[in-house]
């Protein structure tokens, strides 16, 4: 049975919307509602995927830099690109898809231009981000979720496994060794993020959820890409569902775009930080870790990342979420 896109489901509104967002303009309220929906959908998909992760973790490449005390109410949340992995997971995923002739050279060129545009412009133009998102959704529309999952497993081995930061991996392992849960939080598709989490032996992943029906992508997102404020909403939703105390939790990221997520936990860490995050971290007394040597990692294009974040979805979680709200 087909379910309407959440963006057009006028019968649902987040709990407490009128109290929390009454001062915002209609446009800002709509954007906030989409962030909450994206976050809750990501949390639902993450909880489902974590129950399916059963492989043993890979050995940590180095000892953790600091002790992490065991606490059943604590967990750790790690951004992916340039925090856990060198570069953008979505870029490597796109390389793998192109190698398999999943899309045409013209589409690859458009993707490359979107990344280059953001790196030069350095800001998030809404029209440009929407164009990037729509182009990525058009690529995967009509493809099966299982098809992307199978390719994702192969692409991880080919392009991603060797790009995991040993230092960050050790930090994640320290939390695991202390009996804490560890989640990836990323704009990458939830299926891709889940593959990476499973390979690293983590608890699960929060990622962008795209809508699918009967295992086939519809070309629509559930809410919006899991980026910026949406990440914070996802972490809040997951913490509430899992009974976590955010004041005892830790979060790690390289980007100032993740300040909303870093700000809601008791132990924020800047990992390989960009200039704005480094400044913010120093001003607020946050801990910093930088595992880069020599030339700093290139800035990742957010429009491209947010757009290709729609490459995969979390169909079961999206459908279940919509059913609960009816």
N, C-alpha and C positions, 0 to 999 in steps of 0.2 A: 504494500500500500504506500503510495507516495505521500510525503510529508512536506508541507510548505517550508520555504526558506525562512529561517528565524528572523531575517531582516524585514519580512513582510507579515510576521505573525503578530497582528495587532492585539491579540488577546492576552499577551504576556508582558509583564513589566517586572524589573528586578524589585526584590523586597526593599521597602523603604525609599523608593525612588523619589517620591514627592518631598520627603524630608531631606534626603541627601543632596538632591540636585535641583531643588526648586529655584535656587538663585541663578541657575545657568540659563543661557539662551536655548531655544529649541534645538539649534544645531549642535551646541555643546552637549546637551542632554542626550541627543541621539548618539553622538560619538562615545560618550561615557557608557551608555547602555550597551553599545556594541562591544566595548572593552570588557564589561562585566560578563556578557554572554560568551565572548571568546575565552575569557579566563575560566569560567565555570565548565565550558565544554572541554577545555584542555585538561582541567582537573579530573573530570569524569573519565576521559580517555586514558589519562595517566594511571588512575586507580585500576582500571580494567587491564591495562597492559602490564602493570606491575605484578598482577596475579599470574601472568603468563610467562614471566621471566624466570627461567629455571637453570640457566647455564652457570657454571662456576666462574667466578671472576678471574681475570688475568692477574698475574702477579704484579704488584706495584713495582715500578722500576727504581724507586729510591725511597729512603726513609722519610716519613713526614717531617716537616720543619717545626711543628709545634704539637704538643699533646692535645687531644680532644677528649674531654671527660665524657663518660657514658651517661646518657640521659634519655629515658624513654619518651619524654615530651619534646625532645630536640630532633632536628633534621637539618640537612644542608641542601641548598639549592644552587646549582651551578649553571651559569650561562654557558653556551657552547662555543660559538665562534670567537677565536683568539683568547678564549679563557681555558677551555678544555682542549680545543683543537686549533692548530695553526691554520689561519685563514678561515674561509667560509665553507661550512659543510655543504651549503646549497650550491656553491660554485663547483665543488668536486662532484656533487651529485649530478649537476648539469653536464659536466664533462662525461660522466659515465653514461648518461642517457644519450648524449650526442654520439658517443662511440657506438652505441647500439642502434643508431639511426632512429631514435625515438622521435626526434623532431628534425626539421630541416635547417640548413645553414642560415637561411634568412631569419629564422626564429632565434638561432644562436647569436647572430649578429645583433639583433634587437636587444637581447639579454645583455650582451657585452656593452652596448651603447648605454643602457640604463645604469649599469654599474659605473662606467666611466663618467657619465653625467653627474652622478651623485658625488663622486670623488672630487670633481672639479667644483661643483656648486657648494657642497658642504652643508646642505640643508634639506629638509623633507618637504618638498612641494607636494601638496595634496593631490593635485591633478596628475603629477608625474607618478606618484605612488599608485594611484588608481589605475593608470595605464599599465604599469608594470604588473600589478595584480591581475588585471583582466587578461593580459597577454598570456600569463602563466596558466590561468584557469582554462583558457581556450585550448592550450596544448594538451592538458590532461582530460578534458571533458570527453566522456565516453569510454575511457580506459578503465580497466578493472583494478581495484585496490590490490588484489593479489599479485598482479603483474608488476606494479611498482614495488611491492614488498620483496619479491624475488630479485628484482634488479638491485634494490637497495642493499641486500646482503652481499651481492657480488661487488658492488661499487665500494662498499666499506672496505673490503679486503684490498681492492685495487688502489684506492686513492686516499682513504682516511686513516687506516690503522696506524700507519707510520707517522701521522701528523698529530698524534695525541701528545700534549705537553707532559713530560714526565713529572715535573714539579706539581702541576695541578692534579694529575692523576694520583700522586702520593697524598695530597690533601684529602681528596675524596676517599681514598682507602683508609685514612686515619679515622674519618667519621664512621666508616663501615666497621672497622676494627673495634670501635667503641660501642658498637651495637646500635648506631643511629642509621636512619634511612637517608638516602642520597638521591636527589632528583635532578635531571637536566631540565632547564627552562629555556626554550628557544623558539624563534620565529620559524625554524625549520619545520617541515611536515611532521606530525606526531609519529607517523610510522618510521620515518628516517631517524628521528630522535630516539625512538624506542629500540631500534636496531643497535644504535651506538651505546645506549644505556645497557642493553643486554650484554654486548660484547665486553663492556668494561665492568660488568658485575654490579651495576648500580640498581637501585630499587625500581626506577622507572623514569618516565620523561613527560614533561608538559610541552606540547608543541602546537602549532597551528592546526586547527581541525577544519577540513574541507568536507562538504556534504557529499554523501553518496547514497544511492538507492540500489538495493539488491547487489551490493558490491561494486557498483559502477559510479564513477565520479559524475556529478551533475553540473559542475562548472560554477558552483557557488560555495562560499565560505560559511561557516557557522560563526557569526559575529564578525570578526576581523582577524588579521594576522596577529599572532601572539608577540606583540612588540610594545615596548615602553610601558604605559600604564596597564595594558592588558596582562603583562607578566605579573605585576603586583596583584591583580585581581585573581589570577590563576593560583598564585601561591596562597593567598588568603582563603580561597575556596578549598584548596587541598588541605591546608592546615585545619580548617574547620571540620572537614570530613574525616580526617585522620586523628583528630584530637591532639594536635600539636600546639605548643606554646611558642608563638613567633618570637617572643622576647628571649627565648633560649635557642633559637635557630640561627644558622649562619647562611649567608648568601655571598656568592662570588661572581664578579663580572669585570670585563675590560672596558665597558662603554658607559658614558654618561647617560645614554638612553635608558639604562637600567637603574638609575638612581631611585625611581619609585619602588622597585623591588628591593634594592639594598636598604632603603630607608625603613622598611617595615619589619626588619629582623633586628634582633639584639646584637648580632655579630656580623657586620658587613665587611667585606674584603674587596679591595681593588686589585685585580690580577691583570698584569700587562696593560695598565690603564692608558686610555687616551688622555689628551691634555686636559680636557674639562673634568674628567673623572679624577685624575690625579690631583688637580687643584681642590676639587670638592672634598676628596678624601682627606687631604692634609688639613683643610679648614675644619673638618668635623672629627678629626682624630681617628679615622678609619685606618685599619692596617693595609699595607700595600705589599704585593709580591710581584716581581717582574722577572720572568724567566727568559726574556728575549736577550739575545746577544748581538752586538753589531747593529746593523740597520733595523729600525723598528718595523713591525709588521704593517703592511698596507692597510689603509682604512677600508672597511667593508661597506659596500653600497647598500644602504637600508632599503631603498625602493626595490632593488633587485631581490634582496633577501626576503623582503615582505611579500613580493609578488610570487616568487618561486616557492614560498612557504605554502602556497596553495597546491603544490604538486601532489600532495597526498592528504588523506583525511581522517580517520577516526569515525567511520560510518556508524558503527554500532553505538558508540558513545553519543554521537549527534542525534541519532534517532531516539535513543533512550531518553536523552535530555528533553527532547521536544515532547515525547509522550508524557513525561512526568509533569510537564507544565500545562498540559491540556486539561 
